[in-house]
């Protein structure tokens, strides 16, 4: 193969080989090992390497695993939405309203939370959200409430708040980079053509910044699903996620094949969900553009979104009666993956870069 390459190609291969070997050894091989474990069984400390799909059958039919997976996806979606929505104004302010010589200082300040341990930050939020913490104490002292708020700790809300703070820098930085790449002359041209400030933002700034927004969504949502420390410390029983069950299966129950199966199960559903979401946004934006935008475009895109989400919701709620527990998840995966593939094949990227 090397003899058939040009000199530049061989030099490029030599340059990337260390990183490629590193990725294969420390990323691909462990991932393949997890997949192999998912097809085995374990009896106490003995691994039975006989190929079986029993673990997947249990993962697909057990209502506990499905409930934890759905809760994990719901928490990840909430964390992603909160983080990106709050991160965009900060990135926008730094990019458009901070003098160039001060931008490095602002970015430096954003990274300050990384100076402390992740565990310390979680424990600090545990103190802040506690029944006798500063939030409840201040509200009681001001007379707004008579007893401590019970919905801000040891539930999914506490997990969302803590993770949104932890992943905020990961969302701010890619959005800031996309905003910095926008040609300011395009904004000036929009104003010269009589476009209002709000519409300039919606039609020029936001579409051009969408690659950074998508990067932020991926960077935040993927690790959020796999986080188990935060739910364990501040989530309580109402904030337990699929990663906590994976930990229990592997370390507490000594059932590594089942833990590996749940890990593969989680990876597959995260991939399908993200692909469905991103590509359906492309479809909804395409519908909006086809009718010229405005209220008509928003109405059409919103109606399509309601129909798409409603179909999945109906299958999730009523599918067990028609397809069984495993069949329901299979039908949902088929609808989501099939729709995403059809949009990717037949619908090119639009002006939003999706």
N, C-alpha and C positions, 0 to 999 in steps of 0.2 A: 504494500500500500504506500509505503514511504517513497519507493522508486517512482511511482506514478504521480507524485506530487511535485509541484514547483518548489523552488528554494524558499520562497516566501511562505508557502503553505506549510512546509516542514518546520520552518522557524516558528510559525504561529502555533503549530501542534506542540512543539517543545515548550513553548511559553505557557500554554494552558494546561499541559500535562500534570504539573503538581497539583493545581487546584482541582482538576478533573479526578485524579486519583484520590485526593482528600475527600471529595464529595462522594465518590463511590464507596470508599471504605467507611466513612463516618455517617453517611446519610442513606445511601441506597442499600447497602448490606444490612444495617439494622432494620430498615423498613421491610425488606424481603424476609428477614427473620421473623418479624411480627406477623407477616402474612402467613408464613409457614406454620407458626405456632397456632394460628387460628383454625387450622384444619386438623389439629391433634387434640388429644384429651390427656388429662392428668389424674392420677390416682395417688393422693398424698404427695410423695416426692418422686414418683415414677411417671415419666412422660411416655404415653402410648403414641407412637408415630404412625399409627394406622390412619389413613385418610378418612375423614368423616365430615359431614355437614351438620352434625348435631348441634354444635355451638351456634351456628348461624340460625338454625331453626329455633333454638331457645331465645336468641337475641331478638329475632323478629316476632316471636309470639308472646314473650313475657311482657305484660303490660307495664311492669316497673321500668324495664329498660327503655321502652318506647316513651314513657312519661318523662324520664330523665333526659332523653335525647331531645324531645320537644322543648322541655324547659331550658336546656342548654342553648338551643337555637334561638329561643325567645329572649333569653338574657343576652346572648351575643348580639342579636339584632338591636336590642335596646341600648346596650353599651356603645355599639357602633354609631347608632343614630345620635345619641347624646354627645358622644365625643366629637364626631365630625361637625355637627351643628354648632357646637361651642368652639371648636378649633378654627373653623373657617373665618369668623370675624377677627380673631387674633392674628391669623396669618395675613388676612387682608389689610389690617391696620399696619402691620410691620412692613408689608410690601409697598403700600401706597401712601402711607402717612408718616413714616419714620425716615429721617434723613439717612442717606446711604452710609455715612460713617458711623451711625448709631445702630444699624441693623445687626451687626455682629454681637453687640452688647445685648440686644434683646434676645437673640437666639441663645446666647450664653445663659441668660437668666431662665429661659425655658427649660434648659437641660439641668438646672440645679436639682430638681427632684431625684435625678439619677445619682446624685452624690450620696444619698442614703440608701440603705438596704431596702429591698422590696418588702421584706417582712416587717421592718420598722414602720414603713408607710401604712401597711395594713393594720398594724397594732394602733397607730395613731388614729386612723379612721374608726377603729373599734372604740377608742376612748371618746372621740368626738361624737359618735352616734349613740353612745351608751345611754341608758335610762337616767343616770346621774351625770351625764356629760354636759359640755358647755351649751349644746343646742337646746336640750330639754331644760337645763337650768336657766338659760336666758329667757326662753319662752314662758316658763313658769314665773320667773321673777317679774316679767313685764305684764303678767296677767292674761296672756293670750290663751294659755291652756291651764287646766287644773291638775292634770296628771301627765306623766311622761308619754311621749309618742311611742307607740309600740310598732309602728310600721317602718321604722328607719334602721332597725338592727335585727340581725338573725332572721333574715328573709331575703328574697330576691332583690328587693330595693337596695339593701345594703351592699349586695354584690355589684349591682349596676353602678352605684355611686363610687365605690372603691375602685373598680376597674376603669371607669371613665376617667378618674383622676390619674391612675397609673399609666394609661395609654395615651393621654392627651398629647405629650410631645411627639409621639409616633404619628399622630394625625396632623399636627401643626406643621411639621417640617416638610413633608411631601407636598402639602397644599401650598406652602410658601414658595417652594421651588417652582411649581407650576405657575403661580402668579407672577413670579419674577421673570419668567420667560415670555410673558405677554408683551407684545409690541405696543408701547404706549401710543404710537401714532394711530393705531386702530381705534382706540378710545376717543382720541381727538377727532378722527374722521366721523365717528358716530355722532359726536356732539355737533360738529359742523353741519351734519345732515339733519339736525333738528331733533335728534333722539333724546328723550328725557334720561335723567341719571339712572332711574330705576330700570328702564328698559335697556339702557346701555349695559347695565350689569347683567340682566337676564339674557340678552341676546349676544353679547360679546364676551364679557369677563367670565361669567360662569361656564359657558361651553368650553372656552379655552383652558379653564382651570380644572375641567372635569378629569383629565388624566391623574392629577394629583389627588382629587377627591376619591377616585377609584382606588388609587394606591393606598390611601388612608383607610378606606373601607376594608381592603384585604389585610393590611398590616394589623388592624385592630380586631377584626372579626375572627380570623383564623386562630390566633393564640388564645382569644377569650374563651372559645369553646373548650379548649384543652386545659384551662386553668383549674387547678384543684386546691391551691393554697387559700385563695381568697374565699371561696365558698365554705371551706372547712373552718375558717377563723371567724367570719362575719355572716355567713349565710344561714347557719342553723339548718333545721330540717327542711324549711321552705326554700332554701337556696342551694340545696345539693344538686350537683351537676353530674354529667356522664363521666367526667374525669375522676370524680370521687369514687364512683362505682368501679372504674378501671383499677384504681389504687386498691380498693378493698379486695377485688378479685385476685390481684397479683400478690399483694403483701399480707393481707389478713386471712384470706381463704386459701392461699397457695394454689390458685387455679389460674395459672398463667395462660393456658389456651383460651379460656373464657375472657380474660382481660385483653388478650390480643384481638379476639373477635370483636369485642366492644370498641377497641381502638380503630380497627378497620371499618367497622360500622359507622363510627363518628366521622372518620376521614371521608368516607364515601358520601355521607349526607351533607357534610359541609361543602364538599366540591359541587354536588348537585344543586344545593340551595344557592350558592354564590353564582354559579353559572346561570341558573334560572333567573335570579334577580337582576343580574347585570344585563343579560341579553333581552329580558322582557322590558327593561327600561329603554333599551334601544328601540324595541318595537313600539312602546308607548310614545316615545319622542318622535318616531317616524310618523305615527298617526297624527300627532299634533302638527307636524310640519306639512303633512299632505293637505290639510284644510286651512293652511295659512296661519296657524297659531291663534292667539287671542282666546276669547272665552269659548268659541266653538272648538278650537283645538284642545284646550284644557278639558272641556266636557267629554270629548271623544276619548282622549287618553285616559281620563279618570274612569269612564265607563268600562273601557277595556281592562283597566287594572282591577276594577271591582269584579268583573266577570272572571278573570284569570285567578284571582285570589279566592273568589267564591267557589270555584270548581274544586280547588284543592281543599278548602275548608269542608265542603260537603263530603268529599271522599274520605277525609280524615274522621269526620264525625259519624258517617253512616256506612263507611266501607266494610266494617267488620261483619255487618249483617249480610252483605252480598259476596265479599271476597275472602273473609276471614282476616285475622290479625296480620299474618304474613302477606297475604294477598293485597291488603290495603296499602301497606308500605310499598309493595311492588308496583301497584297501579300508580301511586303517587310518584314514585321514581320514574316510571315510564312516561307519565305525562310531563313531568318537569324536565327530564333529560331530553325527551323527544321534542318538546317545544323549544328548548334552548338550541338543540342541534339544527332544527329547521330555521330558526331565526339567524343563526350564525352562517348557514349555507346560503340562504336566499335573500337575506337583507344585509346590504353592506353597511359599514360604519357611517353614521351621520355626522352632522356638524358638531355634535357633542363629543366626538372621539370615542364613543362606546361601541 
